[in-house]
């Protein structure tokens, strides 16, 4: 977008692609400054975040993270993560799961017949045993990180 000069206007919602004669309301004059962007010729509409970030809309959820136990995966306190329940769990997948009634975000580690859960709080994975109640909710596919 270019820069705009506005004369006698309290609120300006100017579109650089609308001709000057199309403006209505309290705006007296709007004139574009600078040259138009060459990228404007290739612009085909807005971004559809569902199309870009979600493969299966029915099985995809957004969850907010609380805690810093997954910073090594790029997931920080307050971030939103996109979780897809249709994606199969594989070695090194970041998953949402319940372990003995507690909802967690962990990295799924497979070592032969054993499964471990890895996070930043411990250098070694927590190995799951037969006595553990485990239910995987889904696989984390994206993280929406807040820039502070």
C-alpha positions in Angstrom: 0.0 0.0 0.0 1.1 3.5 -0.6 1.1 6.6 1.6 -1.9 8.8 1.6 -2.6 12.5 2.2 -6.0 13.2 3.8 -7.7 16.6 4.1 -10.3 17.3 6.8 -11.2 13.7 7.8 -11.8 12.3 11.2 -11.7 8.6 10.1 -10.2 7.4 6.9 -10.7 4.0 5.5 -9.0 4.6 2.2 -8.5 1.8 -0.4 -5.6 2.6 -2.8 -7.4 0.7 -5.6 -10.6 2.8 -5.5 -10.6 6.0 -7.7 -10.6 9.4 -6.0 -14.1 10.2 -7.3 -15.6 7.1 -5.5 -14.9 8.4 -2.0 -18.0 9.5 0.0 -18.5 10.9 3.4 -16.4 13.4 5.4 -13.2 12.9 3.3 -12.5 16.0 1.2 -9.6 14.6 -0.8 -7.5 11.4 -1.0 -4.5 11.1 -3.3 -2.1 8.2 -3.5 1.6 9.0 -3.0 4.4 7.0 -4.6 4.2 4.3 -7.2 2.0 1.2 -7.2 3.5 -2.1 -6.2 4.6 -4.4 -9.0 3.2 -7.3 -6.9 -0.3 -5.8 -7.3 -0.5 -7.5 -10.7 0.0 -10.9 -9.1 -2.5 -10.4 -6.2 -5.4 -12.8 -6.5 -7.3 -12.2 -3.3 -6.8 -12.7 0.5 -5.1 -15.5 2.3 -7.3 -18.4 3.4 -5.6 -19.7 6.6 -7.8 -22.8 6.6 -6.5 -23.7 3.2 -2.9 -23.0 4.2 -2.8 -24.6 7.7 -5.5 -27.2 7.9 -5.6 -30.5 5.9 -8.7 -32.0 7.4 -11.2 -29.5 8.9 -13.3 -32.1 10.7 -10.4 -33.5 12.7 -8.4 -30.3 13.3 -8.5 -28.2 16.5 -6.7 -25.2 17.9 -5.5 -25.3 21.4 -3.7 -22.7 23.6 -0.5 -23.9 25.4 0.2 -23.2 29.0 3.8 -23.8 30.2 7.3 -23.8 28.8 8.0 -27.6 28.6 8.2 -27.7 24.8 10.3 -24.7 23.9 12.8 -27.0 22.1 10.0 -27.7 19.6 9.3 -24.0 19.2 6.2 -24.1 21.4 6.0 -21.4 24.1 3.6 -20.4 26.8 0.5 -18.7 25.3 1.0 -20.0 21.8 -1.8 -21.7 19.9 -1.1 -25.0 18.3 -3.0 -26.7 15.5 -3.8 -30.3 16.3 -4.9 -32.8 13.7 -6.5 -36.0 15.0 -6.3 -37.7 11.5 -2.5 -37.6 11.4 -0.9 -40.9 12.5 1.5 -40.7 15.5 5.1 -41.5 14.5 8.5 -41.4 16.1 9.4 -37.8 17.1 5.8 -36.5 16.6 4.7 -33.7 18.9 1.4 -34.9 20.4 -1.4 -33.9 22.7 -2.2 -36.7 25.1 -3.6 -37.5 28.4 -1.3 -39.3 30.8 -3.0 -40.6 34.0 -5.7 -37.8 33.6 -3.3 -35.0 32.9 -3.4 -33.2 29.5 0.1 -32.8 28.1 2.1 -31.7 25.0 5.0 -34.1 24.5 7.4 -35.5 21.8 6.5 -39.1 21.1 9.7 -41.3 21.2 9.7 -44.9 20.0 12.6 -47.2 21.0 11.9 -50.7 19.9 8.8 -51.9 21.8 9.0 -49.0 24.3 7.3 -45.6 24.0 8.7 -42.5 25.8 7.5 -39.0 26.2 10.1 -36.2 25.9 9.9 -32.6 27.1 12.3 -29.9 28.1 11.9 -30.6 31.8 13.9 -33.8 31.6 16.8 -34.9 29.4 15.5 -38.4 29.4 12.1 -39.5 28.1 9.4 -40.7 30.5 8.9 -44.3 29.5 5.3 -45.4 29.4 4.4 -48.6 31.4 1.4 -50.9 31.3 -0.1 -49.2 34.4 -0.2 -45.8 32.7 -3.5 -44.6 31.3 -2.6 -43.0 28.0 -4.8 -41.5 25.3 -3.4 -39.6 22.3 -5.7 -36.7 21.3 -3.8 -35.8 18.1 -0.6 -34.7 16.5 0.6 -31.0 16.5 1.0 -29.9 12.9 1.6 -26.1 13.4 2.3 -23.6 16.1 1.1 -20.0 16.0 3.8 -18.2 17.9 3.0 -14.8 19.4 5.6 -12.1 18.7 6.1 -10.1 21.9 
